[in-house]
Structures are given as structure tokens and as C-alpha cells.
């Protein structure tokens, strides 16, 4: 029996119709089958052409259906994955590890943001019971609940090996690239994002003198590598004094590193890439305290796209890491790809805001 739309729910009719159609497609159709026409759907659910059009457009954008002009609508994706998108409840519990507060604090202040975003992505996309516990508690639980799923956030390699031997469904979110490529995991890649930043700074804004402020810990190595590679790719001026590697991830540390760069006088950089937004915020403040305008006198870009980045003055250009989407992707992989042991890379994205601009006229 078909479900009907409920005007009293307070949920937009196109969204209600979309969810009903998702459940219909997921349970009764196979890929390649012809689907109902818009007029048929209007009559079936007693709704307007606009409501049907918006719901079908959403399904087409998500790759569920394919609409051929003059040829009808056909199913592209069906089965459990589509049911899941409709609000389908997972038939098993999901364990998610809670990282020790001490290790988070000792490693990097950004870890609070990173972990929170990943957990949000998991919670908002998994329709079922979630148990957030320590690694040892999860191990105890899995011994009595072998059918459960498990998502580990940034596990050490040895921990991943232990869990993979015990959990029927396991996906790792490899934030710091600790795991082997063969591990069943989601990880992010920054090279495309850094390349896009350099292209923007060099090709569009005219910068040739670009410096780096970065952390020394292992998780920052690929950001440093990306900077060095793109200095060569774009043939930018980068003497050793342009690279400031610091041990702490605070605003103060970022500010102090920028002050050292400003001491280079007329040979100072016109743009600075900072490998975290927190340190970049300190760099912006230090530049302003020195009487410089950002970006008129110096451009500054960060990394991560923390919530405060767009609210700074000026708003911060940054490279966004899709932490939230990593949580979402981990759930999808757990539900529909758990037997495919592979690492799925997710790309960082350049977000251009007001802290970067054209190279100063007297530096050209």
C-alpha cells in the first residue's frame, strides 16, 4: 500500500514525496526499469506538478533515476542503498570509538574540531542505534555482538588489525594516514587543494613570493610536502627563511612565525600559506598589529576551514578538509561496501575569502 503525504507534518511536500519514492524504488524496483511519469505520480499522490518536479529533480541529482527527454524516467540505483536514503533503519548497532581526551589535547587543538565534525557526519547519516565508547569497551561489546558495525576514528595500525579480526563490519577513518593502503578506510588528500591555492595565488593574484608556516608533527607532513611540490610546480621564490616550522599549533605560535617573516623587510613574502586556521588567525593578527592590511599588503591563507574562519576580519581563505563528509562516507561504506577492503580518498577544497588578493603593486 502506497504511503500518502501528510500536510500536518510540517515537512515540505517535495521532501515527503522524495522519501516515499525512495522507499518505493528501493523495495520494488531494479536498476534499468522504467519508472512512473510525472503525470502518473501527480495522480497517484494527488500533488501538483511542481511538487513532483522538485522531488524527481532531487532523485535525478542524486543519481537514483535518469530522466530522458521524450523517453521517460528510468531507475539507475535501487536496493538497500536507496532504502537507506529514505530513512531505512539499519538492522544492527554501530560502535564508534571515543578518542581519549588527553591524546586529543596533547596532539593538536584542531583535533577537537576534526573529531566533532566526523562524529556529526556519522550520527546524521546512520539511521540506527549508535554506541560511542572507548576502544576497549567496543572490543568487549563486539565479543557478544558480532553482527554489529564499527567505525574507528584515527586508530593506530595495531588497533585496526585487532578490530578487523573481530568485527564483521569495520570501516576506519584514517585522519593522519596511519594505516596501510589495503585497510578498509576513508582518508583525505590535500594535494589538489594546495595546488588550487597556488594556482589562485600565482596565476590569478600574481604572487611569486609565498612562505609557509607549518607544524612539525607527522600529521602535517603532507601539507608541507604539498607546499614544497607546488613551489617547484609554479616556480615561486622560496628561500629557506620562508619556511617556518613550529612545534605548537596555537594562535600565538602562528603570530610569532609571521613576525619573523616580516623581519625580512623588503624581501618578505607577499603571501603566506599557514597549515592550520588557528595559526593563520594568529598570523593575520600579527600582520595587522605591524600596521599591514590583509590582503592589501600581505595575503594569508589557512587550512581546515574551522567554523571561525569565515567570521574573522577579514574572512579567511582556507583549504577545506571534508571531515563531516568523511563520517557520512564511512557510514555508506559500512552499509554498502564493507566487503570491499579499499581506501577511499576524499579531496580537500580551496575556499577563497577576503584574506587573500592581488599582489601589492609595489611588489610586482
C-alpha positions in Angstrom: 0.0 0.0 0.0 1.4 3.4 -1.0 2.1 6.0 1.7 0.4 9.3 1.4 1.7 12.9 2.1 0.7 14.3 5.5 0.2 18.1 5.4 0.2 18.2 9.2 3.8 17.0 9.5 5.2 20.5 8.7 7.7 18.9 6.2 7.8 20.2 2.7 5.7 18.2 0.3 8.6 17.6 -2.2 10.7 16.2 0.6 7.9 13.9 1.8 7.3 12.7 -1.8 11.0 12.1 -2.3 11.3 9.9 0.8 8.2 7.9 -0.3 9.6 7.4 -3.8 13.0 6.4 -2.4 11.3 3.7 -0.3 9.2 2.6 -3.4 12.3 2.4 -5.6 14.5 0.7 -3.0 12.0 -2.0 -2.3 10.2 -2.7 -5.6 12.4 -1.7 -8.5 15.7 -2.7 -10.1 18.3 -0.7 -12.0 17.2 -0.2 -15.6 13.5 -0.4 -15.1 11.2 2.3 -16.3 9.6 4.4 -13.6 6.3 6.3 -13.4 5.8 9.5 -15.4 5.3 12.8 -13.6 1.6 12.9 -14.5 1.2 9.4 -13.1 2.9 10.4 -9.9 0.6 13.5 -9.7 -2.4 11.3 -9.9 -1.1 8.6 -7.5 -0.3 11.1 -4.7 -2.7 13.9 -5.5 0.0 16.6 -5.7 0.9 19.4 -8.0 3.3 19.2 -11.0 5.7 21.4 -9.1 5.9 19.1 -6.1 6.5 16.1 -8.4 9.1 18.0 -10.5 11.1 19.1 -7.4 11.1 15.6 -5.9 12.1 13.9 -9.2 14.8 16.6 -9.8 16.3 15.7 -6.4 16.3 12.0 -7.2 17.9 12.7 -10.6 20.6 14.9 -8.9 21.4 12.0 -6.5 21.7 9.5 -9.3 18.7 7.5 -8.3 16.8 8.0 -11.6 17.7 9.1 -15.1 15.3 11.3 -17.0 15.4 11.0 -20.8 13.8 13.8 -22.7 10.9 12.2 -24.6 11.9 8.8 -23.5 10.7 8.5 -19.9 12.3 8.0 -16.5 14.5 5.0 -15.6 15.9 3.6 -12.4 19.7 4.0 -12.1 20.1 2.9 -8.4 17.9 0.7 -6.3 18.0 -1.8 -3.4 19.4 -1.3 0.2 21.3 1.9 -0.6 18.2 3.7 -1.8 16.2 2.3 1.2 18.9 3.7 3.5 18.4 7.2 1.9 14.7 7.0 2.6 15.1 6.7 6.3 15.6 2.9 6.3 16.6 1.7 9.8 19.9 -0.3 10.0 19.3 -3.8 11.4 22.4 -3.6 13.5 24.1 -1.4 16.1 27.0 0.8 15.3 30.1 1.2 17.5 32.1 4.4 17.2 35.3 5.0 19.2 35.7 8.0 21.5 39.3 9.2 21.4 41.0 9.8 24.8 40.7 13.5 25.8 44.4 13.5 26.8 45.6 12.4 23.4 43.4 15.0 21.7 44.7 17.8 23.8 48.4 16.8 23.6 48.3 16.4 19.8 46.7 19.5 18.4 43.9 21.9 19.4 42.3 21.2 16.0 41.6 17.6 16.9 38.6 18.7 18.9 37.1 20.2 15.7 38.1 17.3 13.5 36.7 14.6 15.7 33.5 16.5 16.3 32.9 17.0 12.6 33.5 13.4 11.8 31.2 12.2 14.6 28.5 14.6 13.3 28.7 13.1 9.9 28.3 9.6 11.3 25.4 10.5 13.6 23.5 12.4 11.0 23.8 9.7 8.3 23.4 6.4 10.3 19.8 5.6 10.9 20.1 3.1 13.8 21.5 2.7 17.3 24.9 4.2 17.8 27.2 3.3 20.8 30.0 5.7 21.4 32.6 4.0 23.6 36.3 3.7 24.2 38.2 1.2 22.1 38.5 -1.3 25.0 34.7 -1.1 25.7 34.0 -1.6 22.0 36.2 -4.7 21.9 34.2 -6.2 24.9 30.9 -5.3 23.2 31.9 -6.9 19.8 32.7 -10.2 21.5 29.0 -10.5 22.4 27.6 -8.7 19.4 29.5 -9.9 16.4 26.9 -8.7 13.8 27.4 -5.0 14.8 29.1 -2.5 12.7 32.2 -0.5 13.8 33.7 2.8 12.7 37.1 3.7 14.2 38.3 7.3 14.0 42.0 7.6 13.5 43.0 4.2 15.0 46.7 3.1 15.4 47.7 0.4 13.0 47.8 -2.3 15.7 44.3 -1.4 16.9 42.9 -1.6 13.4 44.4 -5.1 13.0 42.8 -6.2 16.2 39.4 -4.9 15.3 39.5 -6.1 11.7 39.9 -9.7 13.0 36.9 -9.4 15.3 34.3 -7.0 13.6 32.1 -8.3 10.8 31.6 -4.7 9.6 34.5 -2.3 10.0 35.4 1.0 8.4 38.3 3.2 9.6 38.6 6.9 9.2 42.3 7.5 8.7 42.8 11.2 9.6 46.5 11.0 10.0 47.3 8.5 7.3 48.5 5.9 9.8 47.1 2.8 8.1 48.2 0.7 5.1 46.6 1.3 1.7 44.9 -2.1 2.0 43.0 -1.1 5.1 39.3 -0.6 4.7 39.2 3.1 5.3 38.3 6.7 4.4 41.1 9.3 4.3 41.6 12.8 2.9 44.1 14.1 0.4 45.3 17.7 0.4 47.4 17.9 -2.8 44.6 19.1 -5.0 43.6 21.7 -2.5 47.1 23.1 -2.2 47.6 23.0 -5.9 44.4 25.1 -6.3 45.6 27.6 -3.7 48.9 28.0 -5.5 47.1 28.4 -8.9 44.9 31.1 -7.4 47.8 32.9 -5.7 50.2 32.8 -8.6 48.1 32.7 -11.7 45.2 34.8 -10.6 46.7 37.1 -8.0 50.3 37.4 -9.3 52.1 36.3 -6.1 55.7 34.9 -6.6 57.0 35.1 -3.0 55.0 32.6 -1.0 56.0 31.5 2.5 54.9 28.6 4.7 54.1 28.4 8.4 53.6 24.8 9.4 53.7 22.4 12.3 56.3 19.8 12.8 54.1 16.8 13.9 53.8 13.9 11.5 50.1 14.7 10.5 51.4 18.0 8.9 54.0 16.4 6.7 51.7 16.1 3.6 50.8 19.7 3.9 54.5 20.7 4.0 55.2 18.3 1.1 52.3 19.8 -0.9 53.7 23.3 -0.4 57.2 22.3 -1.5 55.9 20.5 -4.6 53.8 23.4 -5.7 56.7 25.9 -5.2 58.5 23.8 -7.8 55.5 23.4 -10.0 54.8 27.2 -10.1 58.5 28.2 -9.9 57.9 30.5 -7.0 60.6 32.2 -4.9 61.1 30.2 -1.7 64.4 30.6 0.2 64.9 28.6 3.4 63.9 31.6 5.6 60.4 31.5 4.0 59.7 28.1 5.7 58.8 28.4 9.4 58.3 25.0 11.1 56.9 25.4 14.7 56.1 22.8 17.4 52.8 24.2 18.7 49.5 24.8 17.0 48.4 27.9 18.8 47.4 31.4 17.5 50.4 32.8 19.4 52.8 30.5 17.5 51.3 31.5 14.2 51.7 35.1 15.1 55.3 34.8 16.2 56.2 33.0 12.9 54.6 35.7 10.9 56.6 38.4 12.8 59.8 36.6 11.9 58.8 36.7 8.2 58.1 40.4 8.4 61.7 40.9 9.7 62.9 40.1 6.2 62.0 43.7 5.2 61.7 44.3 1.5 62.4 40.7 0.8 59.4 39.5 2.9 56.8 37.3 1.3 53.6 38.8 -0.3 51.6 35.7 0.6 51.7 33.1 3.4 50.2 29.6 3.5 49.6 28.5 7.1 48.8 24.9 7.6 46.0 25.4 10.2 43.3 28.0 10.5 44.2 28.6 14.2 47.8 29.5 13.4 46.6 31.6 10.4 44.3 33.6 12.7 47.4 34.5 14.8 49.3 35.4 11.6 46.5 37.8 10.5 46.5 39.4 13.9 50.3 39.8 13.9 50.2 41.4 10.4 47.6 43.9 11.5 49.5 44.7 14.6 52.5 45.5 12.4 50.4 48.1 10.5 49.8 45.9 7.5 46.5 45.4 5.7 45.3 41.9 4.9 45.2 41.3 2.0 46.3 44.6 0.5 49.8 44.3 1.9 50.1 40.6 2.5 47.8 37.7 1.7 47.3 34.9 4.3 45.6 31.5 3.8 44.9 28.8 6.3 43.9 25.1 6.3 40.9 23.1 7.7 38.0 25.6 7.4 37.1 25.7 11.1 33.8 27.4 11.9 35.5 30.7 12.9 37.4 31.0 9.6 34.5 32.7 7.8 33.8 35.1 10.7 37.4 36.5 11.0 38.1 40.0 9.9 39.0 39.6 7.1 37.3 36.3 6.5 40.0 33.6 6.0 40.8 31.9 2.7 41.4 28.3 3.5 41.6 24.7 2.3 38.6 22.8 3.5 39.0 19.2 4.6 35.7 17.3 4.3 35.7 15.9 7.8 31.9 15.8 8.1 31.6 14.1 4.7 34.2 11.5 5.8 31.8 10.5 8.5 29.0 10.3 6.0 31.1 8.3 3.6 32.2 5.9 6.3 28.6 5.1 7.1 27.8 4.5 3.4 30.8 2.2 3.0 29.9 0.3 6.2 26.3 -0.2 4.9 27.0 -1.0 1.2 30.7 -1.6 0.7 32.0 -3.3 3.8 33.3 -6.3 1.8 35.5 -4.2 -0.4 38.7 -3.7 1.5 40.0 -0.4 0.0 40.9 3.1 1.0 38.7 5.8 -0.4 40.4 9.2 -0.7 38.4 12.4 -0.2 39.7 15.6 -1.7 40.4 18.9 0.1 38.8 22.0 -1.5 40.0 25.6 -1.8 37.7 28.2 -0.2 38.6 31.7 -1.3 37.6 34.5 1.1 38.8 38.0 1.8 42.2 37.4 3.4 43.9 36.8 0.0 44.0 39.1 -3.0 46.2 40.6 -5.7 49.9 41.0 -5.1 50.7 44.6 -3.8 51.6 46.9 -6.6 55.0 47.8 -5.2 56.0 44.1 -5.1 55.3 43.4 -8.8 
